Amino acid sequence: MPRPRPAPSPRLFPALRHSVLLRIGALMGFLALLSIVSILISTMIAEDISGRARAVNVSGSLRMLSFRTLSELQQPEKRAQALETILKVERRLHWLERFAANKSAPDALSARALKNLVQRWENQIRPLEMAIANGHAASLFSATREIPDFVDDIDEIVRLIEDELESRAKLLRAIQLGLLAVIVLISSITIWLLHHHLVQPLAQLLQAAKTVSRGSFSARVQHVSADELGQLGRAFNAMIGEIAGMYAHLEEKVTEKTQALTQSKQSLELLYRVSQQLSASDLTLDQIESILAEVGEALAIGSAMICISEHGHFPARTVVGDFNEDEAGHCCRQMDCRNCFVRSHQPLSEQAARHSLVVLPIGDSSGQLGALPILLPPGTELPPEKARIVETVGHHVSNALLNMRRTEEKHRLAVLEERNVIARELHDSIAQSLSYLKIQVTRLEKCIAEDCNPQDILNELKTGLNSAYRELRELITTFRLRIDAGGFQAALESTIAEFSKKIGTPLEVSNAMPGLVFSANEEMHIIRIIREALSNIERHARAQRAGVDIRVDDTRRVTIHIFDDGRGFDPGAVPSNHFGTAIMRDRAHILGGVLDVDSLPGQGCRIQLQFTPQHYRQSEPEHQT
């Protein structure tokens, strides 16, 4: 007894075991193959059935032709027609013979019966019918017995063909039902395979993806077999695990960055407050000390102080600071002033790594003015971010101290310049008048000694004293003159209003320079020239009409006319004790311009000042380039 063949091992089909797509493709291909086979078998059997149906029809016609031949042979007048019927019978018998040879097996019952029928036709029936047709009437009796038997044989063949036709139909039905059952089974397996190995894993993947999209990284796919979707599930689970780790790490990073941004914000706010306080115009050393204390408290960096070295002399002078005596002594014992100033040029990281004392330089590009030592608390370090803030604060403090020094120097220079102006004004006016009066006093003494009439000299003394008094009052008014927040235009309007009242008639004003920029010194000299000219009109002109005309040409050169229709004077015959015109010319020279006086007795006076403001004189070379 032969041993049964073992079933194929799954190891023989690793591709089918590891690939759901390949399994599904194989099943679908097998279904397609079964469908093709079913169609081919059905076509073949249908073709065979179609031929056998025609054979049944031909066999049935043979029965009719056989009886028809017998009838025609029994009628002498139709025996010639019987010959044609005999030929038809013969042709159809031969067709059935060829059909049996092509469609049936040689040992088939219908084929054998048809073969015997053809032999009986050729050997018995056909010769008998031909003899009757040729006039042998004695054969008619035999024909009436043989032809019915021949028809019975034909009936038997028809029955056999019908039996074979029915068996073919049964075979076709069995094959169709079998193939249908196999197709249904394979389709069911395919549907089950699609549902369990494709649809469900995809649904799990979709559900897990939705869960992850909502921010939950705990979702995992259960289908992790060796097929494609299982590999996809394992990769998805690994990816979710990595994303969860990255997300947790990202949250830590976000927390760190948030803390860093918060610290940066606090640092920026601190620097903003420090810069705002240090940029104040009325900054004092006490405010700088409080700012340093605020920075030290905010950054937890300890105490600080500012040391200034005047012209590079040591030891340096402590300006401000919150070091106590012990800290200051420790700092100064640790290093002398020269080493502290040298150390201030080292990076803060190196300083903090070696000592608890860090030093920042104070100065500008022209040189170092001082140092800003900071004493760190014991056991602490200076982080890089705090070091950058400390350096920035030190830079701001350095700029503030330099600005304070520059402001002090500017104030000192302004005081000196103002003193020089007062001295020049006193020298050009009061000093000259007093010198003239001194000469007149000398003349008076000489006249008294010579016993002459001193009345003329006394009159000149009286006139000189009145003139000196008026000049003194004018100087006092001029020195009290200030260009306030309203600017030059407000000061000019105030001067015009003041002298309109003094002269007793409204002054005509034409001002075409509101858009020009003057320095403070230029504004003061322009106002004083205008006041001096208007004061002369008030004292001497007795004018009915006066005014000020200010014009500016395309080159920004300013022309100022002060005019009146008074009694005028001879510019070449000005008394020696009158210095107003000379002072105005000196001011015009300071402005970098010229002053012309055009006047004749009885024809009024016209004073013209022409100059280019300093701001535009400095920009002219750049303009020309």
C-alpha positions as CSV (number, residue, x, y, z in Angstrom):
1,M,0.0,0.0,0.0
2,P,1.6,3.3,-1.1
3,R,2.4,5.8,1.6
4,P,0.4,9.1,1.5
5,R,2.3,12.1,0.3
6,P,3.0,14.7,3.0
7,A,1.2,18.0,2.9
8,P,3.3,20.9,1.6
9,S,5.1,22.6,4.5
10,P,4.5,26.3,5.0
11,R,8.3,26.7,4.7
12,L,7.9,25.9,1.0
13,F,5.9,29.0,0.6
14,P,7.7,31.8,2.7
15,A,6.5,34.4,0.3
16,L,2.9,33.4,0.7
17,R,3.2,33.2,4.5
18,H,4.8,36.7,4.8
19,S,2.8,38.5,2.2
20,V,-1.0,39.1,2.6
21,L,-1.0,40.8,-0.8
22,L,0.6,37.8,-2.4
23,R,-1.9,35.5,-0.8
24,I,-4.8,37.6,-1.9
25,G,-3.3,37.9,-5.4
26,A,-2.9,34.2,-5.6
27,L,-6.5,33.5,-4.6
28,M,-7.8,36.1,-7.0
29,G,-5.7,34.6,-9.8
30,F,-7.0,31.1,-8.9
31,L,-10.5,32.5,-9.1
32,A,-9.8,34.0,-12.5
33,L,-8.3,30.7,-13.6
34,L,-11.3,28.7,-12.5
35,S,-13.6,31.2,-14.2
36,I,-11.7,30.7,-17.5
37,V,-11.7,26.9,-17.1
38,S,-15.4,27.0,-16.5
39,I,-16.0,29.1,-19.5
40,L,-13.8,26.9,-21.7
41,I,-15.5,23.6,-20.5
42,S,-18.9,25.1,-21.0
43,T,-18.0,26.3,-24.5
44,M,-16.7,22.9,-25.4
45,I,-19.7,21.0,-24.0
46,A,-22.1,23.5,-25.6
47,E,-20.4,23.0,-28.9
48,D,-20.7,19.2,-28.6
49,I,-24.4,19.4,-27.5
50,S,-25.1,21.7,-30.4
51,G,-23.7,19.1,-33.0
52,R,-25.6,16.2,-31.4
53,A,-28.9,18.1,-31.6
54,R,-28.3,18.5,-35.3
55,A,-27.6,14.7,-35.5
56,V,-30.9,14.0,-33.9
57,N,-32.6,16.2,-36.4
58,V,-30.9,14.5,-39.3
59,S,-31.7,11.1,-37.9
60,G,-35.3,12.1,-37.6
61,S,-35.3,13.3,-41.3
62,L,-33.9,9.9,-42.3
63,R,-37.0,8.2,-40.9
64,M,-39.2,10.4,-42.9
65,L,-37.2,10.0,-46.1
66,S,-37.1,6.2,-45.6
67,F,-40.9,6.0,-45.5
68,R,-41.1,8.5,-48.3
69,T,-38.9,6.3,-50.5
70,L,-41.1,3.3,-49.7
71,S,-44.1,5.2,-50.7
72,E,-42.6,6.5,-54.0
73,L,-41.4,3.0,-54.9
74,Q,-44.9,1.6,-54.4
75,Q,-46.1,4.1,-57.0
76,P,-44.7,3.3,-60.5
77,E,-45.1,6.9,-61.6
78,K,-42.9,8.2,-58.8
79,R,-40.1,5.7,-59.0
80,A,-37.9,8.2,-60.8
81,Q,-38.4,10.7,-58.0
82,A,-37.6,7.9,-55.6
83,L,-34.0,7.9,-57.0
84,E,-33.5,11.4,-55.8
85,T,-34.9,10.6,-52.4
86,I,-32.5,7.6,-52.2
87,L,-29.6,10.0,-52.9
88,K,-30.7,12.3,-50.1
89,V,-30.9,9.4,-47.6
90,E,-27.5,8.3,-48.7
91,R,-26.0,11.8,-48.3
92,R,-27.5,12.2,-44.8
93,L,-26.2,8.8,-43.7
94,H,-22.7,9.7,-44.8
95,W,-23.0,13.0,-42.8
96,L,-24.0,11.1,-39.7
97,E,-21.1,8.8,-40.3
98,R,-18.7,11.7,-40.5
99,F,-20.3,13.3,-37.4
100,A,-19.9,10.1,-35.4
101,A,-16.3,9.9,-36.5
102,N,-15.6,13.5,-35.3
103,K,-17.8,13.8,-32.2
104,S,-17.9,10.3,-30.7
105,A,-15.4,7.8,-29.6
106,P,-15.0,4.8,-31.9
107,D,-16.3,2.4,-29.2
108,A,-19.4,4.6,-28.5
109,L,-22.8,2.8,-28.8
110,S,-24.1,5.5,-31.2
111,A,-21.0,5.2,-33.4
112,R,-21.2,1.4,-33.6
113,A,-25.0,1.5,-34.2
114,L,-24.5,4.2,-36.9
115,K,-21.8,2.1,-38.5
116,N,-24.1,-1.0,-38.7
117,L,-26.9,1.2,-40.0
118,V,-24.6,2.5,-42.8
119,Q,-23.5,-1.1,-43.7
120,R,-27.1,-2.3,-43.7
121,W,-28.0,0.6,-46.0
122,E,-25.2,-0.1,-48.4
123,N,-25.6,-3.9,-48.3
124,Q,-29.4,-4.3,-48.1
125,I,-31.6,-1.3,-48.3
126,R,-30.0,0.7,-51.0
127,P,-29.6,-2.2,-53.5
128,L,-33.2,-3.3,-52.8
129,E,-34.6,0.2,-53.4
130,M,-32.5,0.7,-56.6
131,A,-33.8,-2.6,-57.9
132,I,-37.4,-1.6,-57.3
133,A,-36.7,1.8,-58.8
134,N,-35.3,0.1,-61.9
135,G,-38.5,-2.0,-62.4
136,H,-37.9,-5.2,-60.3
137,A,-41.3,-5.3,-58.7
138,A,-40.6,-8.6,-57.0
139,S,-38.3,-6.8,-54.5
140,L,-41.2,-4.5,-53.4
141,F,-42.4,-7.1,-50.8
142,S,-38.9,-7.4,-49.3
143,A,-38.7,-3.6,-49.1
144,T,-41.9,-3.4,-47.2
145,R,-40.4,-5.6,-44.5
146,E,-36.8,-4.2,-44.5
147,I,-37.5,-0.5,-44.6
148,P,-39.5,-0.5,-41.3
149,D,-36.8,-2.4,-39.6
150,F,-34.3,0.1,-41.0
151,V,-36.4,2.9,-39.6
152,D,-36.4,1.1,-36.2
153,D,-32.6,1.1,-36.4
154,I,-32.6,4.8,-37.1
155,D,-34.9,5.3,-34.0
156,E,-32.4,3.4,-31.9
157,I,-29.6,5.7,-33.1
158,V,-31.7,8.7,-32.3
159,R,-32.2,7.4,-28.8
160,L,-28.5,6.7,-28.3
161,I,-27.7,10.2,-29.5
162,E,-30.3,11.7,-27.1
163,D,-28.8,9.6,-24.3
164,E,-25.3,10.9,-25.1
165,L,-26.7,14.5,-25.3
166,E,-28.3,14.1,-21.9
167,S,-25.1,12.7,-20.4
168,R,-23.2,15.8,-21.8
169,A,-25.8,18.1,-20.2
170,K,-25.4,16.3,-16.9
171,L,-21.6,16.5,-17.1
172,L,-21.8,20.3,-17.9
173,R,-24.2,20.8,-14.9
174,A,-21.9,18.8,-12.6
175,I,-18.9,20.7,-13.8
176,Q,-20.6,24.1,-13.4
177,L,-21.9,23.2,-9.9
178,G,-18.4,22.0,-8.9
179,L,-16.6,25.0,-10.2
180,L,-19.3,27.2,-8.6
181,A,-18.7,25.6,-5.2
182,V,-14.9,26.0,-5.5
183,I,-15.3,29.6,-6.6
184,V,-17.7,30.3,-3.7
185,L,-15.2,28.6,-1.3
186,I,-12.2,30.5,-2.6
187,S,-14.2,33.7,-2.6
188,S,-15.2,33.2,1.0
189,I,-11.6,32.5,1.9
190,T,-10.6,35.7,0.0
191,I,-13.2,37.8,1.8
192,W,-12.1,36.4,5.2
193,L,-8.5,37.0,4.3
194,L,-9.3,40.6,3.2
195,H,-11.3,41.3,6.3
196,H,-8.9,39.8,8.9
197,H,-5.6,40.7,7.2
198,L,-6.4,43.9,5.4
199,V,-9.6,45.7,6.5
200,Q,-9.1,45.2,10.3
201,P,-5.4,46.1,10.3
202,L,-6.2,49.2,8.2
203,A,-9.0,50.1,10.6
204,Q,-6.6,49.7,13.6
205,L,-4.1,51.9,11.8
206,L,-6.7,54.6,11.1
207,Q,-8.0,54.5,14.7
208,A,-4.5,54.7,16.1
209,A,-3.6,57.6,13.7
210,K,-6.8,59.5,14.9
211,T,-5.8,58.9,18.5
212,V,-2.3,60.2,17.9
213,S,-3.7,63.2,16.1
214,R,-5.6,64.1,19.3
215,G,-2.2,64.3,21.1
216,S,-2.3,60.8,22.8
217,F,0.8,58.8,22.1
218,S,-0.4,55.6,24.0
219,A,-2.1,54.1,21.0
220,R,-0.6,50.9,19.6
221,V,-1.5,48.7,16.6
222,Q,-2.2,45.0,17.6
223,H,-1.6,43.5,14.1
224,V,2.2,43.0,14.0
225,S,2.5,39.8,11.9
226,A,5.1,39.1,9.3
227,D,3.0,40.4,6.3
228,E,3.0,43.9,4.9
229,L,0.4,45.4,7.2
230,G,2.1,43.7,10.2
231,Q,5.4,45.3,9.2
232,L,3.6,48.6,8.8
233,G,2.0,48.1,12.2
234,R,5.4,47.5,13.8
235,A,6.9,50.5,12.1
236,F,3.9,52.6,13.2
237,N,4.3,51.5,16.8
238,A,8.0,52.3,16.7
239,M,7.3,55.7,15.1
240,I,4.7,56.5,17.8
241,G,7.2,55.5,20.5
242,E,9.9,57.8,18.9
243,I,7.4,60.6,18.6
244,A,6.4,60.2,22.2
245,G,10.0,60.4,23.3
246,M,10.7,63.4,21.0
247,Y,7.5,65.1,22.3
248,A,8.5,64.6,25.9
249,H,12.0,65.9,25.1
250,L,10.5,68.7,23.2
251,E,8.3,69.7,26.2
252,E,11.5,69.7,28.3
253,K,13.1,71.9,25.7
254,V,10.1,74.2,25.5
255,T,10.2,74.5,29.3
256,E,13.9,75.3,29.2
257,K,13.5,77.8,26.4
258,T,10.5,79.4,28.2
259,Q,12.7,79.8,31.3
260,A,15.5,81.2,29.1
261,L,13.1,83.7,27.4
262,T,11.7,84.7,30.8
263,Q,15.2,85.4,32.1
264,S,16.0,87.2,28.9
265,K,12.9,89.3,29.3
266,Q,13.8,90.1,32.8
267,S,17.3,91.0,31.7
268,L,16.0,93.2,28.9
269,E,13.6,95.0,31.3
270,L,16.5,95.5,33.8
271,L,18.7,96.9,31.0
272,Y,15.9,99.1,29.8
273,R,15.3,100.5,33.2
274,V,19.1,101.0,33.7
275,S,19.5,102.7,30.4
276,Q,16.5,105.0,31.0
277,Q,17.8,106.0,34.4
278,L,21.3,106.5,33.2
279,S,20.2,108.6,30.2
280,A,18.5,111.1,32.4
281,S,19.8,114.7,32.0
282,D,19.9,115.4,35.8
283,L,21.7,112.2,36.7
284,T,23.6,112.2,40.0
285,L,26.2,109.9,41.6
286,D,23.6,108.9,44.2
287,Q,21.3,107.7,41.4
288,I,24.2,105.7,39.8
289,E,24.9,104.1,43.2
290,S,21.2,103.1,43.5
291,I,21.3,101.7,40.0
292,L,24.3,99.6,40.7
293,A,22.6,98.3,43.9
294,E,19.5,97.4,41.9
295,V,21.5,95.5,39.3
296,G,23.4,93.7,42.0
297,E,20.2,92.6,43.7
298,A,18.5,91.6,40.5
299,L,21.4,89.5,39.3
300,A,22.6,88.4,42.7
301,I,26.2,89.4,42.0
302,G,27.1,91.1,45.2
303,S,28.5,94.6,45.7
304,A,30.0,97.0,43.2
305,M,31.8,100.4,43.2
306,I,33.3,102.9,40.7
307,C,36.9,104.0,40.9
308,I,38.1,107.0,38.8
309,S,41.7,107.7,38.0
310,E,42.3,111.4,37.3
311,H,44.7,111.8,34.4
312,G,46.1,108.3,35.1
313,H,47.2,109.0,38.7
314,F,47.0,106.3,41.3
315,P,45.5,105.4,43.8
316,A,42.2,105.9,42.1
317,R,39.4,107.8,43.7
318,T,36.2,105.9,44.8
319,V,33.2,107.8,43.3
320,V,30.3,105.6,44.3
321,G,29.8,102.1,45.6
322,D,28.2,99.9,48.2
323,F,31.3,98.1,49.4
324,N,31.6,98.0,53.1
325,E,34.9,98.6,54.8
326,D,35.8,94.9,55.0
327,E,34.9,94.3,51.3
328,A,36.8,97.4,50.2
329,G,39.8,96.5,52.3
330,H,39.7,92.9,50.9
331,C,39.4,94.2,47.3
332,C,42.2,96.7,47.7
333,R,44.5,94.3,49.5
334,Q,43.9,91.7,46.9
335,M,45.3,93.9,44.1
336,D,46.4,97.5,43.8
337,C,44.7,100.0,41.6
338,R,47.1,99.6,38.6
339,N,46.5,95.8,38.5
340,C,42.7,96.3,38.8
341,F,42.8,98.7,35.8
342,V,44.9,96.2,33.8
343,R,42.6,93.3,34.8
344,S,39.5,95.2,33.6
345,H,40.5,94.4,30.0
346,Q,40.4,90.6,30.6
347,P,37.2,88.7,29.7
348,L,34.8,88.3,32.6
349,S,34.7,84.5,32.2
350,E,38.5,84.3,32.9
351,Q,38.2,86.7,35.8
352,A,35.3,84.9,37.4
353,A,37.0,81.5,37.0
354,R,40.1,82.7,38.9
355,H,38.7,85.1,41.6
356,S,35.5,86.2,43.2
357,L,36.3,89.8,41.9
358,V,35.5,90.9,38.3
359,V,36.4,94.3,37.0
360,L,34.9,96.3,34.1
361,P,36.6,99.2,32.4
362,I,35.0,102.7,32.3
363,G,36.0,105.0,29.5
364,D,35.8,105.6,25.8
365,S,37.9,105.3,22.7
366,S,40.2,108.1,23.9
367,G,41.3,106.1,27.0
368,Q,40.3,104.4,30.2
369,L,38.8,106.8,32.8
370,G,38.2,104.3,35.6
371,A,37.2,100.8,36.7
372,L,34.0,99.1,38.0
373,P,35.0,96.2,40.4
374,I,32.2,93.8,41.3
375,L,32.7,91.5,44.3
376,L,30.8,88.2,43.8
377,P,29.3,86.3,46.8
378,P,31.6,83.5,48.1
379,G,31.2,80.2,46.3
380,T,29.3,81.7,43.3
381,E,30.2,82.0,39.7
382,L,29.3,84.5,37.0
383,P,27.3,82.7,34.3
384,P,27.8,83.8,30.6
385,E,24.3,85.4,30.4
386,K,24.9,87.4,33.6
387,A,28.4,88.3,32.4
388,R,26.8,89.8,29.2
389,I,24.3,91.8,31.3
390,V,27.1,93.0,33.6
391,E,29.2,94.1,30.7
392,T,26.2,96.0,29.1
393,V,25.5,97.7,32.5
394,G,29.1,98.6,32.8
395,H,29.1,100.1,29.3
396,H,26.0,102.2,30.2
397,V,27.5,103.3,33.4
398,S,30.7,104.3,31.6
399,N,28.7,106.3,29.0
400,A,26.7,108.0,31.8
401,L,29.8,109.0,33.7
402,L,31.4,110.3,30.5
403,N,28.3,112.2,29.7
404,M,28.2,113.7,33.2
405,R,31.9,114.8,32.7
406,R,31.2,116.2,29.3
407,T,28.1,118.0,30.6
408,E,30.2,119.5,33.4
409,E,32.9,120.6,31.0
410,K,30.3,122.1,28.7
411,H,28.8,123.9,31.6
412,R,32.2,125.2,32.7
413,L,32.9,126.3,29.1
414,A,29.5,128.0,28.9
415,V,30.2,129.9,32.2
416,L,33.6,131.0,30.9
417,E,32.2,132.0,27.5
418,E,29.4,134.0,29.3
419,R,32.0,135.7,31.5
420,N,34.0,136.6,28.4
421,V,30.9,138.0,26.8
422,I,30.1,140.1,29.9
423,A,33.7,141.3,30.0
424,R,33.6,142.2,26.3
425,E,30.3,144.0,26.7
426,L,31.5,145.9,29.7
427,H,34.8,146.7,28.0
428,D,33.1,147.9,24.8
429,S,30.4,150.0,26.5
430,I,30.7,150.8,30.2
431,A,34.5,150.6,30.3
432,Q,34.7,153.0,27.3
433,S,32.2,155.4,28.9
434,L,34.0,155.3,32.2
435,S,37.3,155.9,30.4
436,Y,35.7,158.9,28.7
437,L,34.4,160.2,32.1
438,K,37.8,159.7,33.6
439,I,39.2,161.9,30.9
440,Q,36.5,164.5,31.6
441,V,37.3,164.4,35.3
442,T,41.0,165.1,34.5
443,R,39.9,168.0,32.4
444,L,37.7,169.2,35.2
445,E,40.6,169.1,37.7
446,K,42.9,171.0,35.3
447,C,40.1,173.5,34.6
448,I,39.6,174.1,38.3
449,A,43.3,174.5,38.8
450,E,43.5,177.0,36.0
451,D,40.4,178.8,37.3
452,C,38.4,178.5,34.1
453,N,34.7,178.0,33.6
454,P,34.0,174.3,34.2
455,Q,30.3,174.3,33.1
456,D,31.0,172.8,29.6
457,I,33.0,170.0,31.2
458,L,30.2,169.4,33.8
459,N,27.6,169.3,31.0
460,E,29.7,166.7,29.2
461,L,30.2,164.7,32.4
462,K,26.4,164.8,33.0
463,T,25.7,163.6,29.4
464,G,28.4,160.9,29.7
465,L,27.0,159.7,33.0
466,N,23.4,159.5,31.6
467,S,24.7,157.6,28.6
468,A,26.7,155.2,30.8
469,Y,23.6,154.7,32.9
470,R,21.4,153.9,29.9
471,E,24.1,151.5,28.5
472,L,24.3,149.8,31.9
473,R,20.5,149.3,32.0
474,E,20.5,148.1,28.4
475,L,23.3,145.6,29.3
476,I,21.4,144.4,32.3
477,T,18.3,143.9,30.1
478,T,20.4,142.1,27.5
479,F,22.1,139.9,30.1
480,R,18.8,138.9,31.5
481,L,17.6,138.0,28.0
482,R,17.0,134.2,27.6
483,I,15.9,132.0,24.6
484,D,13.3,129.9,26.4
485,A,11.5,126.8,25.2
486,G,9.5,128.9,22.7
487,G,12.8,129.3,20.7
488,F,14.1,132.1,18.5
489,Q,10.7,133.1,17.0
490,A,9.1,133.6,20.4
491,A,12.1,135.8,21.6
492,L,11.9,137.9,18.4
493,E,8.1,138.4,18.8
494,S,8.7,139.4,22.5
495,T,11.4,141.9,21.5
496,I,9.2,143.4,18.7
497,A,6.3,143.8,21.2
498,E,8.5,145.4,23.8
499,F,10.0,148.1,21.5
500,S,6.6,148.7,19.8
501,K,5.5,150.0,23.2
502,K,8.7,151.9,23.9
503,I,8.8,153.6,20.4
504,G,5.0,154.3,20.6
505,T,4.2,153.0,17.1
506,P,3.7,149.3,15.9
507,L,6.8,148.0,14.2
508,E,6.5,146.6,10.7
509,V,7.7,143.0,10.7
510,S,8.5,140.7,7.7
511,N,10.0,137.4,8.8
512,A,10.9,134.8,6.1
513,M,13.2,132.4,8.1
514,P,11.1,130.3,10.4
515,G,12.5,127.1,8.8
516,L,16.2,127.9,9.4
517,V,18.2,126.3,12.2
518,F,20.4,128.5,14.4
519,S,22.7,127.7,17.2
520,A,22.0,129.1,20.7
521,N,25.0,131.5,20.3
522,E,23.7,132.8,16.9
523,E,20.1,133.3,18.3
524,M,21.5,135.3,21.2
525,H,23.7,137.6,18.9
526,I,20.9,138.1,16.4
527,I,18.4,139.2,19.1
528,R,21.0,141.5,20.7
529,I,21.8,143.2,17.4
530,I,18.1,143.7,16.7
531,R,17.6,145.1,20.3
532,E,20.5,147.5,19.9
533,A,19.2,148.8,16.6
534,L,15.7,149.2,18.0
535,S,17.1,150.8,21.2
536,N,18.9,153.4,19.0
537,I,15.6,154.1,17.2
538,E,13.9,154.6,20.5
539,R,16.5,157.0,21.9
540,H,17.6,159.0,18.9
541,A,15.4,158.5,15.8
542,R,12.1,160.1,16.8
543,A,10.6,158.0,13.9
544,Q,7.0,157.8,12.8
545,R,7.6,154.5,11.0
546,A,10.1,151.6,11.8
547,G,10.3,147.9,11.2
548,V,12.3,144.8,10.8
549,D,12.6,142.9,7.5
550,I,14.2,139.4,7.5
551,R,14.8,137.5,4.2
552,V,16.6,134.3,3.1
553,D,18.0,133.7,-0.4
554,D,18.4,130.3,-2.1
555,T,21.9,129.8,-0.6
556,R,20.4,130.2,2.9
557,R,22.1,133.5,3.4
558,V,20.2,135.7,5.9
559,T,19.6,139.4,5.4
560,I,18.1,141.4,8.3
561,H,17.1,145.1,7.7
562,I,16.2,147.4,10.7
563,F,14.9,150.7,9.3
564,D,13.2,153.9,10.4
565,D,12.1,157.2,8.9
566,G,13.6,159.3,11.7
567,R,16.0,162.2,11.7
568,G,19.0,160.0,10.8
569,F,22.7,160.8,11.5
570,D,26.1,161.0,9.9
571,P,27.9,157.6,10.5
572,G,31.2,159.4,10.2
573,A,30.4,161.8,13.0
574,V,29.4,159.5,15.8
575,P,30.4,160.8,19.2
576,S,33.4,159.1,20.7
577,N,31.4,157.9,23.8
578,H,28.8,156.1,21.6
579,F,29.7,152.4,21.0
580,G,26.4,150.8,19.9
581,T,27.4,150.6,16.2
582,A,30.8,149.2,17.0
583,I,29.3,146.6,19.3
584,M,26.8,145.5,16.6
585,R,29.6,145.2,14.0
586,D,31.6,143.0,16.5
587,R,28.5,140.7,16.9
588,A,28.1,140.6,13.1
589,H,31.8,139.5,12.9
590,I,31.2,136.8,15.5
591,L,28.3,135.5,13.3
592,G,30.6,135.4,10.3
593,G,28.7,138.2,8.5
594,V,28.9,141.9,7.9
595,L,26.9,144.9,9.2
596,D,26.3,148.0,7.1
597,V,24.8,151.3,8.3
598,D,23.2,153.6,5.7
599,S,21.9,156.9,7.1
600,L,21.9,160.6,6.4
601,P,20.6,163.5,8.6
602,G,16.9,163.9,8.1
603,Q,16.6,160.7,5.9
604,G,16.2,158.0,8.5
605,C,18.5,155.1,9.1
606,R,18.8,151.6,7.6
607,I,21.0,148.9,9.2
608,Q,21.6,145.7,7.2
609,L,23.1,142.4,8.7
610,Q,24.1,139.6,6.3
611,F,25.4,136.2,7.4
612,T,25.1,132.5,6.7
613,P,24.1,130.3,9.8
614,Q,26.9,128.1,11.0
615,H,24.8,124.9,10.5
616,Y,24.6,125.6,6.7
617,R,28.2,126.9,6.5
618,Q,29.3,123.5,7.8
619,S,27.1,121.6,5.3
620,E,28.1,123.5,2.2
621,P,31.3,121.5,1.4
622,E,29.3,118.2,1.6
623,H,26.7,119.9,-0.5
624,Q,29.1,120.9,-3.1
625,T,30.6,117.4,-3.3
